[in-house]
């Protein structure tokens, strides 16, 4: 998965804003002024932080210990870092990004 893939997917959601409040090495996607995804541009493999239901966070981390980690520099109860390499299914990544968007939109 590439930056463009994540970016294009995030921009399909209604009322999404793309910005760089943390500098040029990060893209942030917001809904109604609240962040639902943080994308690190300077890491290989690509990493994104998404908001996740706390109970599901634990389940995901246990199921994908090398690819879904507690949110880096985020509230670890509510955020996960997704390591986007070939081992993480793109369908799951889309599902988690959508889940993050929906959680924040509420």
Backbone as CSV, one residue per row, in Angstrom:
resi,resn,N_x,N_y,N_z,CA_x,CA_y,CA_z,C_x,C_y,C_z
1,UNK,0.844,-1.181,0.000,0.000,0.000,0.000,0.884,1.238,0.000
2,UNK,0.432,2.240,-0.703,1.205,3.454,-0.864,0.458,4.646,-0.265
3,UNK,1.188,5.720,-0.084,0.609,6.955,0.436,-0.605,7.369,-0.389
4,UNK,-0.476,7.285,-1.698,-1.572,7.715,-2.580,-2.818,6.872,-2.362
5,UNK,-2.631,5.585,-2.105,-3.765,4.689,-1.861,-4.527,5.126,-0.611
6,UNK,-3.789,5.384,0.470,-4.414,5.831,1.728,-5.070,7.189,1.522
7,UNK,-4.357,8.095,0.913,-4.868,9.449,0.677,-6.150,9.414,-0.146
8,UNK,-6.122,8.699,-1.255,-7.303,8.615,-2.120,-8.491,8.015,-1.377
9,UNK,-8.237,6.994,-0.569,-9.331,6.368,0.174,-9.911,7.337,1.204
10,UNK,-9.063,8.017,1.946,-9.548,8.972,2.962,-10.386,10.079,2.334
11,UNK,-9.991,10.524,1.171,-10.693,11.632,0.521,-12.024,11.220,-0.106
12,UNK,-12.355,9.924,-0.075,-13.662,9.494,-0.570,-14.765,9.764,0.445
13,UNK,-14.390,9.978,1.700,-15.391,10.226,2.739,-15.895,11.666,2.675
14,UNK,-17.132,11.840,3.066,-17.773,13.154,3.040,-17.147,14.096,4.075
15,UNK,-16.919,15.335,3.659,-16.460,16.425,4.537,-15.080,16.205,5.159
16,UNK,-14.201,15.486,4.465,-12.853,15.236,4.991,-11.926,16.388,4.629
17,UNK,-11.101,16.755,5.592,-10.088,17.801,5.409,-8.708,17.158,5.527
18,UNK,-7.822,17.476,4.601,-6.430,17.020,4.648,-5.579,18.205,5.077
19,UNK,-4.696,17.992,6.059,-3.835,19.081,6.521,-2.516,18.514,7.041
20,UNK,-1.604,19.418,7.392,-0.292,19.020,7.908,0.064,19.825,9.160
21,UNK,-0.717,19.700,10.231,-0.442,20.481,11.435,0.821,20.067,12.189
22,UNK,1.344,18.878,11.899,2.539,18.379,12.583,3.788,18.456,11.721
23,UNK,3.717,19.201,10.616,4.864,19.369,9.737,4.723,18.562,8.462
24,UNK,5.688,18.745,7.552,5.597,18.137,6.219,5.758,16.621,6.188
25,UNK,6.192,16.012,7.282,6.375,14.560,7.274,5.130,13.780,7.695
26,UNK,4.017,14.488,7.932,2.769,13.829,8.318,1.577,14.446,7.588
27,UNK,0.663,13.589,7.156,-0.628,14.037,6.651,-1.674,13.668,7.683
28,UNK,-2.600,14.585,7.936,-3.677,14.365,8.897,-4.994,14.492,8.156
29,UNK,-5.907,13.582,8.460,-7.242,13.621,7.878,-8.240,13.837,9.003
30,UNK,-9.108,14.846,8.803,-10.060,15.248,9.840,-11.477,15.254,9.289
31,UNK,-12.404,15.052,10.206,-13.815,15.248,9.936,-14.332,16.197,11.016
32,UNK,-14.940,17.290,10.583,-15.467,18.313,11.497,-14.390,18.797,12.469
33,UNK,-13.167,18.948,11.971,-12.072,19.472,12.768,-11.397,18.467,13.689
34,UNK,-11.840,17.211,13.678,-11.256,16.197,14.553,-10.549,15.128,13.719
35,UNK,-9.367,14.774,14.154,-8.520,13.833,13.427,-9.073,12.407,13.501
36,UNK,-9.088,11.738,12.335,-9.424,10.314,12.329,-8.292,9.463,11.759
37,UNK,-7.281,10.095,11.138,-6.149,9.339,10.611,-4.916,10.232,10.546
38,UNK,-3.802,9.675,10.983,-2.495,10.330,10.898,-1.599,9.420,10.077
39,UNK,-1.026,9.964,9.024,-0.196,9.206,8.090,1.233,9.727,8.167
40,UNK,2.173,8.844,8.489,3.588,9.215,8.547,4.206,9.016,7.166
41,UNK,4.719,10.087,6.594,5.276,10.031,5.239,6.724,9.575,5.184
42,UNK,7.405,9.599,6.320,8.838,9.310,6.310,9.196,7.921,6.847
43,UNK,8.230,7.016,6.934,8.513,5.684,7.460,8.295,4.612,6.399
44,UNK,9.175,3.625,6.411,9.042,2.474,5.534,9.131,1.239,6.426
45,UNK,8.146,0.363,6.415,6.914,0.481,5.650,6.022,1.604,6.183
46,UNK,5.093,2.003,5.359,4.151,3.064,5.680,3.379,2.723,6.947
47,UNK,3.133,3.736,7.775,2.375,3.560,9.019,1.291,4.617,9.108
48,UNK,0.128,4.197,9.585,-0.966,5.132,9.825,-1.536,4.882,11.213
49,UNK,-1.991,5.936,11.851,-2.691,5.821,13.125,-4.176,6.011,12.860
50,UNK,-4.990,5.099,13.401,-6.442,5.184,13.269,-7.085,5.021,14.638
51,UNK,-8.212,5.685,14.803,-8.982,5.549,16.035,-9.728,4.222,15.972
52,UNK,-9.783,3.517,17.111,-10.413,2.206,17.156,-11.177,2.062,18.466
53,UNK,-12.301,1.383,18.418,-13.040,1.056,19.630,-12.082,0.343,20.584
54,UNK,-12.014,0.757,21.863,-11.031,0.189,22.796,-11.055,-1.334,22.909
55,UNK,-12.225,-1.947,22.927,-12.287,-3.406,23.030,-11.730,-4.067,21.770
56,UNK,-12.042,-3.485,20.640,-11.545,-4.045,19.384,-10.039,-3.831,19.239
57,UNK,-9.519,-2.740,19.799,-8.075,-2.471,19.732,-7.267,-3.647,20.251
58,UNK,-7.652,-4.142,21.389,-6.929,-5.254,22.022,-7.005,-6.498,21.141
59,UNK,-8.202,-6.787,20.647,-8.409,-7.948,19.785,-7.542,-7.866,18.524
60,UNK,-7.509,-6.694,17.905,-6.715,-6.506,16.691,-5.225,-6.666,16.958
61,UNK,-4.753,-6.099,18.056,-3.326,-6.203,18.395,-2.915,-7.644,18.648
62,UNK,-3.809,-8.420,19.263,-3.514,-9.827,19.515,-3.530,-10.640,18.216
63,UNK,-4.435,-10.292,17.310,-4.554,-11.030,16.049,-3.448,-10.689,15.058
64,UNK,-2.945,-9.447,15.109,-1.916,-8.978,14.164,-0.776,-8.301,14.938
65,UNK,-0.049,-9.058,15.763,0.945,-8.442,16.653,2.091,-7.713,15.952
66,UNK,2.393,-8.056,14.706,3.475,-7.393,13.988,2.997,-6.215,13.148
67,UNK,1.693,-6.094,12.960,1.160,-5.086,12.050,0.186,-4.097,12.674
68,UNK,-0.386,-4.445,13.813,-1.284,-3.513,14.499,-0.760,-3.345,15.910
69,UNK,-0.318,-2.116,16.186,0.382,-1.790,17.429,-0.373,-0.696,18.170
70,UNK,-0.110,-0.538,19.477,-0.701,0.609,20.175,-0.301,1.899,19.466
71,UNK,-1.213,2.833,19.387,-0.994,4.080,18.652,0.261,4.823,19.087
72,UNK,1.170,5.002,18.160,2.429,5.696,18.429,2.155,7.175,18.687
73,UNK,2.580,7.667,19.838,2.371,9.055,20.273,0.888,9.418,20.381
74,UNK,0.046,8.418,20.639,-1.387,8.638,20.733,-1.899,7.965,22.018
75,UNK,-3.167,8.205,22.343,-3.803,7.508,23.444,-3.912,6.037,23.059
76,UNK,-3.196,5.189,23.740,-3.086,3.786,23.350,-4.369,3.002,23.552
77,UNK,-5.285,3.536,24.318,-6.580,2.889,24.515,-7.463,3.062,23.280
78,UNK,-7.345,4.199,22.613,-8.255,4.552,21.519,-7.623,4.565,20.132
79,UNK,-6.308,4.432,20.035,-5.637,4.551,18.739,-4.719,3.360,18.493
80,UNK,-4.685,2.923,17.249,-3.770,1.877,16.811,-2.911,2.394,15.672
81,UNK,-1.694,1.899,15.606,-0.814,2.145,14.465,-0.869,0.911,13.578
82,UNK,-1.172,1.136,12.307,-1.189,0.056,11.323,0.096,0.109,10.519
83,UNK,0.834,-0.985,10.488,2.038,-1.098,9.678,1.590,-1.685,8.344
84,UNK,1.642,-0.855,7.299,1.070,-1.235,6.011,2.094,-1.927,5.125
85,UNK,2.244,-3.229,5.359,3.087,-4.027,4.487,2.235,-5.140,3.893
86,UNK,2.823,-6.042,3.170,2.084,-7.072,2.441,1.321,-8.024,3.361
87,UNK,1.654,-8.067,4.642,0.999,-8.999,5.551,-0.356,-8.512,6.047
88,UNK,-0.664,-7.232,5.853,-1.939,-6.682,6.317,-2.860,-6.517,5.108
89,UNK,-3.987,-7.179,5.152,-4.948,-7.198,4.057,-5.509,-5.797,3.784
90,UNK,-5.475,-5.329,2.529,-6.018,-4.011,2.196,-7.490,-3.845,2.577
91,UNK,-8.261,-4.927,2.513,-9.666,-4.853,2.921,-9.811,-4.528,4.400
92,UNK,-8.952,-5.128,5.232,-8.965,-4.832,6.658,-8.543,-3.389,6.904
93,UNK,-7.545,-2.922,6.173,-7.088,-1.535,6.324,-8.231,-0.574,5.981
94,UNK,-8.930,-0.823,4.889,-10.068,0.027,4.519,-11.147,-0.011,5.600
95,UNK,-11.409,-1.201,6.132,-12.405,-1.345,7.197,-12.013,-0.522,8.426
96,UNK,-10.735,-0.565,8.808,-10.281,0.156,9.997,-10.264,1.660,9.775
97,UNK,-9.932,2.101,8.582,-9.987,3.537,8.272,-11.438,4.012,8.311
98,UNK,-12.335,3.233,7.739,-13.759,3.583,7.756,-14.280,3.620,9.184
99,UNK,-13.898,2.650,9.991,-14.300,2.601,11.398,-13.815,3.851,12.136
100,UNK,-12.582,4.239,11.889,-12.023,5.435,12.519,-12.820,6.677,12.128
101,UNK,-13.088,6.816,10.845,-13.883,7.945,10.339,-15.250,7.976,11.018
102,UNK,-15.916,6.835,11.078,-17.260,6.766,11.680,-17.231,7.082,13.174
103,UNK,-16.229,6.597,13.893,-16.113,6.906,15.324,-15.976,8.401,15.567
104,UNK,-15.148,9.040,14.770,-14.897,10.475,14.956,-16.075,11.304,14.453
105,UNK,-16.701,10.862,13.405,-17.852,11.593,12.828,-18.999,11.689,13.821
106,UNK,-19.196,10.652,14.643,-20.264,10.650,15.643,-20.025,11.737,16.648
